[in-house]
Amino acid sequence: MPHAVHLLADWCRPPSIAGMTVELLTLPVRTSVLLCDVPGELPDYVLLFGHLDKQPEFTSWKSSLSPWEQVTRDGKLSSHGGADDGYAVFSPLIAIRALKNRGILLARHIVLIEASDENGSANLPAHLEALDP
Protein backbone atom coordinates (compact mmCIF):
# COMPACT_ATOMS: atom_id res chain seq x y z
CA MET A 1 0.00 0.00 0.00
CA PRO A 2 2.70 2.58 0.79
CA HIS A 3 4.31 1.93 -2.59
CA ALA A 4 0.99 2.32 -4.42
CA VAL A 5 -0.01 5.53 -2.64
CA HIS A 6 3.41 7.12 -3.23
CA LEU A 7 3.31 6.09 -6.90
CA LEU A 8 -0.05 7.83 -7.32
CA ALA A 9 0.97 10.92 -5.35
CA ASP A 10 4.11 11.29 -7.49
CA TRP A 11 2.02 10.99 -10.66
CA CYS A 12 -0.39 13.68 -9.44
CA ARG A 13 2.18 16.27 -8.45
CA PRO A 14 2.56 19.39 -10.59
CA PRO A 15 2.96 20.27 -13.34
CA SER A 16 0.04 17.89 -13.86
CA ILE A 17 -2.54 20.71 -13.55
CA ALA A 18 -1.64 24.36 -12.95
CA GLY A 19 -2.34 25.42 -9.37
CA MET A 20 -3.27 21.96 -8.13
CA THR A 21 -2.04 20.96 -4.70
CA VAL A 22 -1.38 17.34 -3.80
CA GLU A 23 -1.26 16.11 -0.23
CA LEU A 24 -0.53 12.64 1.03
CA LEU A 25 -2.31 12.55 4.37
CA THR A 26 -1.03 10.10 6.95
CA LEU A 27 -2.19 9.24 10.43
CA PRO A 28 -0.63 6.75 12.84
CA VAL A 29 -1.84 3.18 12.32
CA ARG A 30 -4.02 4.19 9.33
CA THR A 31 -3.74 3.80 5.59
CA SER A 32 -2.97 7.02 3.74
CA VAL A 33 -5.36 9.34 1.93
CA LEU A 34 -4.45 11.22 -1.24
CA LEU A 35 -6.00 14.68 -1.56
CA CYS A 36 -5.76 16.70 -4.78
CA ASP A 37 -7.23 20.19 -4.80
CA VAL A 38 -7.68 21.76 -8.23
CA PRO A 39 -8.58 25.46 -8.18
CA GLY A 40 -11.52 26.45 -10.31
CA GLU A 41 -12.74 29.52 -12.08
CA LEU A 42 -16.38 29.11 -11.07
CA PRO A 43 -17.75 29.72 -7.55
CA ASP A 44 -18.61 26.13 -6.72
CA TYR A 45 -16.82 22.85 -6.04
CA VAL A 46 -16.99 19.18 -6.96
CA LEU A 47 -15.87 16.36 -4.68
CA LEU A 48 -14.61 13.26 -6.48
CA PHE A 49 -14.05 10.20 -4.29
CA GLY A 50 -12.39 6.89 -5.03
CA HIS A 51 -10.05 4.28 -3.67
CA LEU A 52 -6.65 2.87 -4.51
CA ASP A 53 -6.33 -0.23 -2.39
CA LYS A 54 -5.72 -3.63 -3.92
CA GLN A 55 -6.30 -7.10 -2.60
CA PRO A 56 -5.01 -10.47 -3.77
CA GLU A 57 -7.15 -12.03 -6.47
CA PHE A 58 -9.84 -14.51 -5.57
CA THR A 59 -9.14 -18.18 -6.28
CA SER A 60 -12.48 -19.37 -7.67
CA TRP A 61 -12.46 -17.83 -11.17
CA LYS A 62 -14.31 -19.42 -14.07
CA SER A 63 -11.88 -21.41 -16.19
CA SER A 64 -12.32 -18.92 -19.06
CA LEU A 65 -11.60 -15.87 -16.87
CA SER A 66 -8.58 -14.59 -15.01
CA PRO A 67 -7.95 -11.55 -12.83
CA TRP A 68 -4.91 -10.68 -14.96
CA GLU A 69 -6.06 -11.25 -18.54
CA GLN A 70 -8.57 -9.40 -20.67
CA VAL A 71 -11.10 -11.23 -22.81
CA THR A 72 -13.43 -10.26 -25.63
CA ARG A 73 -17.05 -11.33 -25.16
CA ASP A 74 -19.87 -10.33 -27.47
CA GLY A 75 -17.48 -7.96 -29.24
CA LYS A 76 -16.65 -6.10 -26.02
CA LEU A 77 -13.35 -5.99 -24.18
CA SER A 78 -13.70 -7.10 -20.58
CA SER A 79 -11.34 -7.54 -17.69
CA HIS A 80 -11.54 -8.01 -13.96
CA GLY A 81 -11.10 -4.60 -12.39
CA GLY A 82 -11.87 -2.88 -15.67
CA ALA A 83 -14.64 -0.96 -13.92
CA ASP A 84 -13.14 -1.03 -10.43
CA ASP A 85 -11.76 2.28 -9.30
CA GLY A 86 -8.62 0.97 -7.64
CA TYR A 87 -6.70 3.77 -9.35
CA ALA A 88 -9.52 6.29 -9.37
CA VAL A 89 -7.26 9.32 -9.36
CA PHE A 90 -6.19 9.00 -13.00
CA SER A 91 -9.51 9.49 -14.81
CA PRO A 92 -10.73 12.64 -13.07
CA LEU A 93 -7.38 14.41 -13.23
CA ILE A 94 -6.89 13.55 -16.90
CA ALA A 95 -10.42 14.80 -17.65
CA ILE A 96 -9.92 18.01 -15.64
CA ARG A 97 -6.59 18.67 -17.36
CA ALA A 98 -8.15 18.13 -20.80
CA LEU A 99 -11.02 20.51 -20.05
CA LYS A 100 -8.71 23.18 -18.67
CA ASN A 101 -6.42 22.82 -21.69
CA ARG A 102 -9.46 23.62 -23.86
CA GLY A 103 -10.18 26.75 -21.85
CA ILE A 104 -13.38 25.43 -20.28
CA LEU A 105 -14.18 27.14 -16.98
CA LEU A 106 -14.58 24.71 -14.11
CA ALA A 107 -15.55 24.71 -10.47
CA ARG A 108 -12.95 23.80 -7.86
CA HIS A 109 -12.38 20.03 -7.86
CA ILE A 110 -11.36 18.13 -4.76
CA VAL A 111 -10.21 14.59 -5.47
CA LEU A 112 -10.12 12.40 -2.36
CA ILE A 113 -8.63 8.94 -2.77
CA GLU A 114 -8.60 6.60 0.20
CA ALA A 115 -6.81 3.32 0.73
CA SER A 116 -9.07 1.19 2.89
CA ASP A 117 -12.13 0.55 0.72
CA GLU A 118 -11.62 -3.20 0.68
CA ASN A 119 -12.04 -3.32 4.45
CA GLY A 120 -15.07 -1.05 4.62
CA SER A 121 -13.23 2.29 4.59
CA ALA A 122 -12.39 1.83 8.25
CA ASN A 123 -9.66 4.49 8.11
CA LEU A 124 -11.61 7.16 6.23
CA PRO A 125 -13.55 8.65 9.20
CA ALA A 126 -10.31 9.38 11.07
CA HIS A 127 -8.91 11.22 8.06
CA LEU A 128 -12.12 13.22 7.55
CA GLU A 129 -12.06 14.19 11.21
CA ALA A 130 -8.43 15.30 10.91
CA LEU A 131 -9.33 17.43 7.85
CA ASP A 132 -12.23 19.18 9.60
CA PRO A 133 -11.00 22.65 10.64
Backbone hydrogen bonds, N-H to C=O, Kabsch-Sander energy under -0.5 kcal/mol:
donor,donor_aa,acceptor,acceptor_aa,energy
5,V,1,M,-2.7
6,H,2,P,-2.1
7,L,3,H,-2.2
8,L,4,A,-2.2
9,A,5,V,-2.3
10,D,6,H,-2.6
11,W,7,L,-1.8
12,C,8,L,-2.0
13,R,9,A,-1.5
16,S,13,R,-0.8
20,M,17,I,-2.0
21,T,37,D,-2.1
23,E,35,L,-2.8
25,L,23,E,-0.8
25,L,33,V,-3.2
30,R,27,L,-1.5
33,V,25,L,-2.1
34,L,113,I,-3.1
35,L,23,E,-2.9
35,L,33,V,-0.5
36,C,111,V,-2.7
37,D,21,T,-2.4
38,V,36,C,-0.6
38,V,109,H,-3.4
41,E,106,L,-2.7
42,L,106,L,-2.3
44,D,42,L,-1.5
46,V,108,R,-2.5
48,L,46,V,-0.6
48,L,110,I,-3.2
50,G,112,L,-2.0
51,H,85,D,-0.9
52,L,114,E,-2.0
65,L,62,K,-1.8
66,S,69,E,-0.5
69,E,66,S,-0.6
71,V,78,S,-2.8
73,R,71,V,-0.6
73,R,76,K,-2.6
76,K,73,R,-2.0
78,S,71,V,-3.0
80,H,66,S,-0.6
82,G,79,S,-2.3
88,A,51,H,-1.3
88,A,85,D,-1.6
90,F,87,Y,-1.6
93,L,89,V,-1.5
94,I,90,F,-2.5
95,A,91,S,-2.3
96,I,92,P,-2.8
97,R,93,L,-2.4
98,A,94,I,-2.2
99,L,95,A,-2.4
100,K,96,I,-2.7
101,N,97,R,-2.5
102,R,98,A,-0.9
102,R,99,L,-0.5
103,G,100,K,-1.8
104,I,99,L,-2.3
108,R,42,L,-0.5
108,R,44,D,-2.3
109,H,38,V,-2.4
110,I,46,V,-3.1
111,V,36,C,-3.2
111,V,109,H,-0.6
112,L,48,L,-3.1
112,L,110,I,-0.6
113,I,34,L,-3.0
113,I,111,V,-0.6
114,E,50,G,-2.4
114,E,112,L,-0.5
115,A,32,S,-0.6
119,N,116,S,-1.2
120,G,117,D,-2.0
121,S,116,S,-2.5
122,A,116,S,-0.7
124,L,121,S,-1.0
127,H,123,N,-1.4
128,L,124,L,-2.5
129,E,125,P,-2.4
130,A,126,A,-2.0
131,L,127,H,-1.7
132,D,128,L,-1.2
